[in-house]
Amino acid sequence: MKKQLIDGQDELLILVNEQDIQIGVQDKLSVHIEGLLHRAFSIFIFNSQSELLLQQRSNGKYHSPGLWTNTCCSHPRPGESTLDACNRRLYEEMGMSAELKFSFSFLYQFKFLNGLTEHEYDHVFIGQTDQGPEINLNEVQAWKYISIPDLEIEIALNPELYTPWLKICMAQLKENLPFK
């Protein structure tokens, strides 16, 4: 894997154990090459019709390019709270803000065809707003709103179009929605 292919490659990620206790920091590229467990977050923004805002990842992303996923996801920086990181990245990627509430966490590991591995302790935050996104084209190439039942059908019919972490956390997301 060529080093220049990873956005923010020199960014430091927070290494954690399986209880989400920080055990160190390391650069993003080596974390993903070595498959080290690190802290991450996923944001799910819903509108007032209970539709989820999905983003299609930019084709320039170092893994999962062009795949549909949750509204926003990334990593907190060392010394940055996860909620502050969520607010920062939601604005950087989607050009929007919303009141975010922590919902649940999950652990997952997935090895990509390019040799990189995501091994994340992922904190899920949920928000609601009718503010439309103003996407950062370096991060996102398209967006859409979709109901959870329609998303489940889409994932069942075309799983290859969606990111692994979205598919992994769908059941837990449904159990933790602030609306039913």
Beta strands, then each sheet from edge to edge (+ up, - down):
strand 1: 12-16
strand 2: 22-27
strand 3: 38-46
strand 4: 52-57
strand 5: 68-69
strand 6: 72-74
strand 7: 100-111
strand 8: 117-128
strand 9: 140-146
sheet 1: 1+ 2-
sheet 2: 6+ 3- 8- 7+
sheet 3: 5+ 4- 9+
end
